[in-house]
């Protein structure tokens, strides 16, 4: 899927904040939650998401998602990563950000 098609799909699915991010290599940020759902497309490099116990590596052309309030961690592979990511906010009260 190309960037334009992915962005159109995000908008159609209610993702209102969409941005292109260039990320440096880094280990995990620590388990945390967001007040929004995330869906992203990896354009280059490796973007790793750990939802349960094992990280899942996402490479170019792969899509990842994290539900609103879902406890997770994320790390960036040694070559860094470029991702197109969208955020979707619910209308109900969210979960406070930060580790639990």
Secondary structure, 3 states (H helix, E strand, C coil): CCHHHHHHHHHHCCCCEEEEEEECCECCCCCECCCEEEEEEEEEEEEEEECCCCEEEECCCCEEEECCCCCEEEEEEEEEEEEEEEEEECCCCCCCCCCC
